[in-house]
Amino acid sequence: MTTPVTKISYQELSYIDFSSSKTKKQKLDAQINGSTPVTPSPTIKRDNKSTSYKPSESQISKFYTCTNNTNTKPAILSLIPPFNEKYIPKLSKLSLPEPMTKIYSH
């Protein structure tokens, strides 16, 4: 029986090699045969400056409005109060008999 995984370590996206397994095998075979020198995968150089961007309230509101005006029902709008009204399920209009618990009383 396998043991459960308790911790998963993640790498930053810029350090993950997304090349295909075929390409990786070709590179490994070339390194083993000595035909190409071992070179590290290229990495993206980043500044240490914070480049985070926070949209304004009007930009967020405009995004939600534009998203709401599409012909689709994006799931994110089900969480936003003015736009989530169309996500509330409608009651089915089935003509069902009364529940048995209402007929019999103890």
Beta strands, then each sheet from edge to edge (+ up, - down):
end
